[in-house]
Amino acid sequence: MRSITEIVEQFKQNWTEELHPQGIEQACRDCGMTWLQSLLNPVVTIQIFLLQVLNGNTACTNMPHLAKIAFTAAGYCKARMRIKLEVLQLLLRRCVGSLHEQTLDDGCWLGHRVFMVDGSSFSMSDEPELQVHFGQPGGQKQGCGFPVAHWLAMMHLGTGMITRMLASSLRTGDMTHMAELHPELSKGDVLLADRAFCSFAHLCLLAQRGVQAVIRIHHATIVDFTPGRPHAIPNRGKGDKRTGLPRSRWLRRIGVDDQIVAWLKNPKSQPKWMSSEQFKALPDEIIVRELRYDVHQKGFRVKRITLVTTLLDNEVYSLPAIADLFRRRWEIETNFRHIKTTMKMDVLKCKTVDGVLRELHVFALIYNLVRQVMMQAAARQQLDVLQISFIDALRWLASAIPGEELRNLVVLPCRPSRHEPRVRKRRPKKYKLMNERRFKLKQRLASQ
């Protein structure tokens, strides 16, 4: 049997010890699991689960062939259902905890560890329990669509590894559970995010933890770089929007499109994800830096970007340096593509809420293993980790025999200005879309 034990033994890093049988068994016992000695005990079941996802989330009926163990698909599914979700969550936390000590200091930007955060989604089987918990996109009749979950993930910029994630119902805003990810950040870290995470309250929470931020300003926020300009005073007048003035107080000019301002607290703008007590405890203002730059690269959809950051020292953090850093934010979108398309996580197969969440955490564990392979290959081949092929690292991890040295992986060409149209060339087959429940369609067929 080529077990996950043999797979993690390919690594010299201590964090993979959490996926050895001893580490898995300890996590199970720490979560209060007890079991009798059997073929599919929790340790073996989790190892087979990891092996299954590593091989493209293949069918349960295929796992006896891959694991070289005689068991039935039904028995394996029941064994997976007995695994507590807390066990897989604990394994991910412990693996990430070891990463904090060893790996996450790699790839720092101007002495700061940088983390990216963004929201995505994934689909699953059309089961009543999943429909109730996660919901489905609007515009679809009941019974004619599939449940979709909102997925919030935080990744380390230097390694691309997932450090924390949360899954919730589809109609959950990106900021709703963002505060639950803040404990993963330490003083001096930099958070890189898109405009969905831009708000006065969020910047204050990050500042309280000593975390710096580089976030794209929300499109509804008025930004004016005129020196000494007037500003709207919160909670005065008939409406905050009637003047059309920015709500930030101008303090100092750094450049033509670079300034220091004070964002003012608006008592009427309490976020839905924050309690009244938390909002009242926030300061009345926060000093930030607003900057804007043009994108001249042909083929890029966005031509002008406006950012807000708490990195105020323009001598250390110049506008071009911050612009280059924010350009790398797109890497989290590429990483989502790796895990959802390359690893086939876009549609999960479990049919219960806990099963879906277990499956999600196993994907995160395997994804981090693949990123570890890429880091080792990059160090061995003296390249940047972004130049190592993700799919080649995944294939090597799934096929390497015990004791095999890591070979040179496929090197991607350096194409920072590459642009492609966001279209599909391959046409789907021209079947009609399902717009009625299946039993009605079957009744109609039977009556013909």
C-alpha positions as CSV (number, residue, x, y, z in Angstrom):
1,M,0.0,0.0,0.0
2,R,1.3,3.5,-0.9
3,S,-0.1,5.2,2.2
4,I,-0.1,8.8,3.1
5,T,2.6,7.9,5.6
6,E,4.9,7.1,2.8
7,I,3.9,10.3,1.1
8,V,4.7,12.6,4.0
9,E,8.0,10.8,4.6
10,Q,9.1,12.5,1.4
11,F,9.5,15.7,3.4
12,K,12.1,16.7,5.9
13,Q,10.0,19.4,7.5
14,N,8.6,18.7,10.9
15,W,5.1,20.0,10.1
16,T,4.3,16.9,8.1
17,E,4.7,14.8,11.3
18,E,1.1,15.9,12.1
19,L,0.0,13.6,9.2
20,H,1.9,10.6,10.4
21,P,-0.2,7.9,12.1
22,Q,1.0,9.0,15.5
23,G,0.0,12.6,14.8
24,I,-3.4,11.6,13.4
25,E,-4.1,9.3,16.4
26,Q,-3.2,12.0,18.8
27,A,-5.5,14.5,17.1
28,C,-8.3,11.9,17.3
29,R,-7.8,11.3,21.0
30,D,-7.5,15.0,21.7
31,C,-10.9,15.4,20.1
32,G,-12.4,12.7,22.3
33,M,-12.7,9.9,19.8
34,T,-12.5,6.3,20.9
35,W,-12.6,3.2,18.8
36,L,-12.2,-0.5,18.7
37,Q,-9.4,-2.1,16.7
38,S,-10.6,-2.7,13.2
39,L,-9.5,-2.4,9.6
40,L,-10.9,1.0,9.0
41,N,-10.0,2.7,12.3
42,P,-9.9,6.5,12.3
43,V,-6.2,6.7,11.6
44,V,-6.4,4.4,8.5
45,T,-9.6,6.1,7.4
46,I,-8.1,9.6,7.4
47,Q,-5.0,8.3,5.6
48,I,-7.2,6.8,2.9
49,F,-9.3,10.0,2.7
50,L,-6.1,12.0,2.1
51,L,-5.0,9.5,-0.5
52,Q,-8.4,9.8,-2.2
53,V,-8.2,13.6,-2.5
54,L,-4.6,13.4,-3.7
55,N,-5.8,11.3,-6.6
56,G,-8.4,13.8,-7.9
57,N,-11.0,13.0,-5.3
58,T,-11.6,9.7,-7.0
59,A,-14.6,7.5,-6.3
60,C,-14.9,5.6,-3.1
61,T,-15.1,2.4,-5.1
62,N,-11.7,3.0,-6.4
63,M,-10.0,3.3,-3.0
64,P,-9.5,-0.4,-2.3
65,H,-7.4,-0.5,-5.5
66,L,-5.4,2.6,-4.6
67,A,-4.9,1.6,-0.9
68,K,-4.3,-2.1,-1.6
69,I,-6.7,-2.9,1.2
70,A,-9.8,-5.1,1.0
71,F,-12.9,-3.1,2.1
72,T,-16.2,-2.0,0.6
73,A,-17.1,1.5,-0.5
74,A,-20.0,1.5,1.9
75,G,-17.8,0.5,4.8
76,Y,-15.3,3.3,3.9
77,C,-18.1,5.9,3.7
78,K,-19.4,4.9,7.1
79,A,-15.9,5.1,8.5
80,R,-15.5,8.6,7.1
81,M,-18.8,9.7,8.7
82,R,-17.5,8.6,12.1
83,I,-14.5,10.9,11.9
84,K,-15.2,14.1,13.8
85,L,-14.9,17.3,11.9
86,E,-12.9,18.7,14.8
87,V,-10.1,16.2,14.1
88,L,-9.5,17.5,10.6
89,Q,-9.7,21.1,11.8
90,L,-7.2,20.3,14.5
91,L,-4.8,18.6,12.0
92,L,-5.0,21.7,9.8
93,R,-4.4,24.1,12.7
94,R,-1.4,22.0,14.0
95,C,0.1,21.8,10.5
96,V,-0.2,25.6,10.1
97,G,1.1,26.1,13.6
98,S,4.3,24.2,12.6
99,L,4.4,26.3,9.4
100,H,4.5,29.5,11.5
101,E,7.7,28.3,13.1
102,Q,9.5,27.2,9.9
103,T,8.1,28.3,6.6
104,L,5.9,31.4,6.8
105,D,8.9,33.7,7.4
106,D,10.0,32.9,3.9
107,G,9.2,35.3,1.1
108,C,8.8,38.4,3.4
109,W,8.1,41.7,1.7
110,L,10.3,44.5,3.2
111,G,10.5,42.5,6.4
112,H,6.8,41.8,6.7
113,R,5.0,38.5,6.4
114,V,2.2,39.1,3.9
115,F,-1.2,37.2,3.9
116,M,-3.9,37.3,1.2
117,V,-7.6,36.9,1.9
118,D,-10.5,36.5,-0.5
119,G,-13.9,34.7,-0.9
120,S,-14.8,32.0,-3.3
121,S,-17.4,29.3,-3.6
122,F,-17.8,25.6,-4.4
123,S,-20.7,23.4,-5.3
124,M,-21.9,20.0,-4.0
125,S,-24.6,17.4,-4.4
126,D,-28.3,18.4,-4.5
127,E,-29.4,17.1,-1.1
128,P,-32.1,18.7,1.1
129,E,-29.7,19.1,4.1
130,L,-27.2,20.9,2.0
131,Q,-29.8,23.0,0.3
132,V,-31.1,24.2,3.7
133,H,-27.6,24.9,5.1
134,F,-25.9,26.5,2.1
135,G,-28.6,27.6,-0.3
136,Q,-28.3,27.8,-4.0
137,P,-27.9,30.7,-6.5
138,G,-31.0,32.8,-7.3
139,G,-32.9,32.5,-10.5
140,Q,-33.1,28.7,-10.2
141,K,-36.3,26.9,-9.3
142,Q,-36.4,24.6,-6.3
143,G,-35.0,21.2,-7.3
144,C,-33.3,22.5,-10.4
145,G,-30.0,23.7,-9.0
146,F,-27.2,22.7,-6.7
147,P,-26.2,24.0,-3.3
148,V,-23.3,26.4,-3.3
149,A,-21.2,27.4,-0.3
150,H,-19.3,30.6,0.4
151,W,-15.6,29.9,1.1
152,L,-13.4,32.4,2.8
153,A,-9.7,31.6,2.8
154,M,-6.5,33.2,4.0
155,M,-3.2,32.3,2.3
156,H,0.4,33.2,2.9
157,L,1.8,35.2,0.0
158,G,5.3,33.8,0.1
159,T,4.3,30.1,0.0
160,G,0.7,30.1,-1.2
161,M,-0.4,27.8,1.7
162,I,-3.8,28.0,3.3
163,T,-3.5,29.2,6.9
164,R,-7.2,29.5,7.8
165,M,-10.5,29.0,6.1
166,L,-14.2,29.1,6.7
167,A,-17.2,27.8,4.8
168,S,-20.7,29.3,5.2
169,S,-24.0,29.7,3.4
170,L,-23.9,31.2,-0.1
171,R,-25.4,34.5,0.8
172,T,-22.7,35.3,3.3
173,G,-20.6,38.5,2.8
174,D,-16.9,38.3,2.6
175,M,-16.6,40.4,5.8
176,T,-19.1,38.5,7.8
177,H,-16.6,36.0,9.3
178,M,-13.4,37.9,8.5
179,A,-12.8,38.8,12.2
180,E,-12.6,35.0,12.9
181,L,-9.5,34.9,10.7
182,H,-7.7,37.8,12.5
183,P,-6.1,35.6,15.2
184,E,-3.9,34.0,12.5
185,L,-2.2,37.4,12.0
186,S,0.6,38.7,14.2
187,K,1.9,42.1,14.9
188,G,3.7,43.5,11.9
189,D,2.0,41.2,9.3
190,V,0.5,42.8,6.2
191,L,-3.0,41.8,5.0
192,L,-3.6,42.1,1.2
193,A,-7.2,42.2,0.1
194,D,-9.7,43.5,-2.5
195,R,-12.4,46.1,-2.1
196,A,-14.9,43.8,-0.4
197,F,-12.7,44.0,2.7
198,C,-12.3,47.8,2.8
199,S,-14.1,49.5,5.6
200,F,-13.4,51.8,8.5
201,A,-14.3,49.1,11.0
202,H,-12.0,46.5,9.4
203,L,-9.0,48.8,9.3
204,C,-9.5,49.6,13.0
205,L,-9.7,45.9,14.0
206,L,-6.5,45.3,12.1
207,A,-4.8,48.3,13.7
208,Q,-5.7,47.1,17.2
209,R,-3.8,43.9,16.5
210,G,-0.8,45.7,15.0
211,V,-1.5,44.3,11.6
212,Q,-0.8,46.5,8.5
213,A,-3.2,46.5,5.6
214,V,-3.1,47.1,1.8
215,I,-6.6,47.1,0.5
216,R,-8.3,48.3,-2.6
217,I,-10.7,51.1,-1.8
218,H,-14.4,50.4,-2.3
219,H,-15.8,51.9,-5.4
220,A,-18.4,53.9,-3.5
221,T,-15.8,55.7,-1.3
222,I,-15.0,59.2,-2.5
223,V,-11.3,59.9,-2.7
224,D,-10.0,63.4,-3.5
225,F,-6.2,64.2,-3.7
226,T,-6.7,68.0,-3.7
227,P,-4.5,69.4,-0.8
228,G,-6.5,71.1,2.0
229,R,-9.8,70.0,0.5
230,P,-13.0,70.1,2.6
231,H,-14.6,66.9,3.8
232,A,-18.0,65.7,4.9
233,I,-18.6,65.6,8.7
234,P,-20.3,62.4,9.7
235,N,-23.8,62.5,11.2
236,R,-24.4,66.1,10.2
237,G,-26.9,67.4,7.7
238,K,-29.9,65.6,6.1
239,G,-27.7,62.9,4.6
240,D,-24.1,61.9,4.5
241,K,-24.1,61.7,0.7
242,R,-25.7,65.0,-0.2
243,T,-22.5,67.0,-0.3
244,G,-20.5,64.6,-2.5
245,L,-17.4,65.3,-0.4
246,P,-15.0,62.7,0.9
247,R,-15.5,61.5,4.4
248,S,-11.8,61.6,5.2
249,R,-10.0,64.6,6.7
250,W,-6.9,65.7,4.7
251,L,-3.7,65.8,6.7
252,R,-0.6,65.7,4.5
253,R,0.4,65.3,0.9
254,I,3.1,62.8,-0.2
255,G,2.7,62.9,-3.9
256,V,0.3,63.9,-6.7
257,D,-1.8,60.8,-6.0
258,D,-0.5,59.9,-2.5
259,Q,-1.7,61.4,0.7
260,I,-2.2,60.9,4.5
261,V,-5.8,61.3,5.7
262,A,-7.9,60.5,8.7
263,W,-10.8,58.3,8.1
264,L,-13.7,59.4,10.3
265,K,-16.1,57.1,12.1
266,N,-19.7,57.5,11.0
267,P,-22.2,56.4,13.7
268,K,-24.7,55.5,11.0
269,S,-22.4,53.1,9.2
270,Q,-22.2,50.2,11.6
271,P,-21.5,47.0,9.7
272,K,-24.0,44.2,10.0
273,W,-21.2,41.8,11.0
274,M,-20.2,43.9,14.0
275,S,-22.2,44.3,17.3
276,S,-23.1,47.7,18.6
277,E,-20.8,47.3,21.6
278,Q,-17.8,46.5,19.3
279,F,-18.6,49.4,17.0
280,K,-18.9,51.9,19.9
281,A,-15.5,50.7,21.1
282,L,-13.8,51.7,17.9
283,P,-11.8,55.0,17.8
284,D,-13.4,58.1,16.2
285,E,-10.8,58.2,13.5
286,I,-7.9,56.2,12.0
287,I,-4.9,57.6,10.2
288,V,-4.4,55.9,6.8
289,R,-2.7,56.6,3.5
290,E,-4.6,56.8,0.2
291,L,-2.8,56.3,-3.0
292,R,-3.7,55.9,-6.7
293,Y,-1.8,54.6,-9.7
294,D,-2.6,53.9,-13.4
295,V,-2.2,50.5,-15.0
296,H,-0.7,50.8,-18.4
297,Q,-0.4,47.1,-19.2
298,K,-2.3,46.3,-22.4
299,G,-5.0,43.7,-22.0
300,F,-5.6,44.4,-18.3
301,R,-9.2,45.2,-17.5
302,V,-8.6,47.6,-14.7
303,K,-6.9,50.9,-15.7
304,R,-6.8,52.8,-12.4
305,I,-6.4,51.4,-8.9
306,T,-7.0,53.3,-5.6
307,L,-5.6,51.8,-2.4
308,V,-5.8,52.5,1.3
309,T,-2.9,51.3,3.5
310,T,-1.7,51.7,7.1
311,L,1.9,51.8,5.9
312,L,2.4,55.5,6.3
313,D,6.2,55.9,5.8
314,N,6.6,56.7,2.1
315,E,10.4,56.5,2.5
316,V,10.2,52.8,3.3
317,Y,7.0,51.9,1.5
318,S,7.0,53.8,-1.8
319,L,4.0,53.9,-4.1
320,P,5.6,51.7,-6.8
321,A,6.5,49.1,-4.1
322,I,3.0,49.0,-2.8
323,A,1.6,48.8,-6.3
324,D,3.8,45.9,-7.1
325,L,2.7,44.2,-3.8
326,F,-1.0,44.7,-4.6
327,R,-0.5,43.3,-8.1
328,R,0.5,40.0,-6.4
329,R,-2.9,39.8,-4.8
330,W,-4.1,38.1,-7.9
331,E,-2.0,35.1,-6.9
332,I,-4.9,34.1,-4.5
333,E,-7.2,33.8,-7.5
334,T,-4.6,31.6,-9.2
335,N,-4.4,29.5,-6.1
336,F,-8.2,29.1,-6.0
337,R,-8.0,27.8,-9.6
338,H,-5.3,25.3,-8.6
339,I,-7.4,23.9,-5.8
340,K,-10.8,24.0,-7.4
341,T,-10.0,23.1,-11.0
342,T,-6.7,21.3,-11.0
343,M,-7.5,19.4,-7.7
344,K,-11.2,19.1,-8.6
345,M,-12.6,20.8,-5.5
346,D,-15.2,22.9,-7.5
347,V,-17.8,20.2,-6.8
348,L,-17.6,18.2,-3.5
349,K,-19.2,14.8,-3.3
350,C,-20.3,14.3,0.3
351,K,-24.0,14.5,1.0
352,T,-24.1,15.9,4.6
353,V,-22.9,19.3,5.9
354,D,-20.3,17.7,8.2
355,G,-19.2,15.5,5.3
356,V,-18.7,18.5,3.0
357,L,-16.7,20.3,5.6
358,R,-14.5,17.2,6.2
359,E,-13.9,17.0,2.5
360,L,-13.0,20.7,2.4
361,H,-10.4,20.3,5.2
362,V,-8.8,17.3,3.5
363,F,-8.4,19.3,0.3
364,A,-6.7,22.1,2.3
365,L,-4.2,19.6,3.8
366,I,-3.3,18.0,0.5
367,Y,-3.1,21.5,-1.2
368,N,-0.6,22.5,1.5
369,L,1.4,19.4,0.9
370,V,1.6,20.2,-2.8
371,R,2.8,23.8,-2.0
372,Q,5.5,22.2,0.2
373,V,6.7,20.1,-2.8
374,M,6.8,23.3,-4.9
375,M,8.9,25.1,-2.2
376,Q,11.4,22.2,-2.1
377,A,11.6,22.1,-5.8
378,A,12.1,25.9,-6.0
379,A,15.0,25.7,-3.5
380,R,16.5,22.8,-5.2
381,Q,16.3,24.3,-8.7
382,Q,17.1,27.8,-7.4
383,L,13.9,29.4,-8.8
384,D,11.1,31.4,-7.4
385,V,8.2,29.2,-6.2
386,L,5.8,30.8,-8.7
387,Q,7.9,29.3,-11.5
388,I,7.2,25.7,-10.4
389,S,4.3,24.0,-12.0
390,F,1.5,23.2,-9.5
391,I,0.1,20.3,-11.5
392,D,3.5,18.8,-12.0
393,A,4.1,19.0,-8.2
394,L,0.7,17.3,-7.6
395,R,1.5,14.5,-10.1
396,W,4.9,13.9,-8.5
397,L,3.4,13.8,-5.0
398,A,0.7,11.3,-6.1
399,S,3.2,9.0,-7.9
400,A,6.6,9.2,-6.2
401,I,7.7,5.9,-4.5
402,P,9.0,5.9,-0.9
403,G,12.6,7.2,-0.7
404,E,12.5,8.7,-4.2
405,E,14.4,12.0,-4.4
406,L,12.5,15.0,-5.6
407,R,13.2,15.4,-9.3
408,N,13.3,18.6,-11.2
409,L,9.8,19.8,-11.8
410,V,8.4,21.6,-14.8
411,V,9.4,25.3,-14.9
412,L,6.8,27.8,-16.0
413,P,8.0,30.7,-18.2
414,C,8.1,34.1,-16.5
415,R,5.1,36.0,-18.0
416,P,4.1,38.7,-15.5
417,S,2.3,40.7,-18.2
418,R,0.4,37.7,-19.8
419,H,-3.2,38.4,-20.5
420,E,-5.9,36.1,-21.9
421,P,-9.6,36.7,-22.8
422,R,-11.9,35.3,-20.1
423,V,-13.9,33.1,-22.5
424,R,-14.3,29.4,-23.2
425,K,-13.5,28.0,-26.6
426,R,-15.0,24.5,-26.0
427,R,-18.7,24.6,-26.5
428,P,-20.9,22.5,-24.1
429,K,-23.4,20.1,-25.7
430,K,-26.7,21.7,-26.6
431,Y,-28.9,20.1,-24.0
432,K,-31.8,22.0,-22.6
433,L,-31.4,23.3,-19.0
434,M,-33.3,21.7,-16.3
435,N,-36.1,24.1,-15.2
436,E,-38.6,21.6,-13.6
437,R,-38.2,19.0,-11.0
438,R,-36.9,15.6,-12.1
439,F,-39.9,13.6,-11.2
440,K,-42.1,15.9,-13.3
441,L,-39.9,15.5,-16.3
442,K,-39.9,11.7,-15.8
443,Q,-43.7,11.7,-15.6
444,R,-43.8,13.6,-18.9
445,L,-41.5,11.1,-20.6
446,A,-43.5,8.1,-19.3
447,S,-46.7,9.6,-20.6
448,Q,-45.5,9.9,-24.1
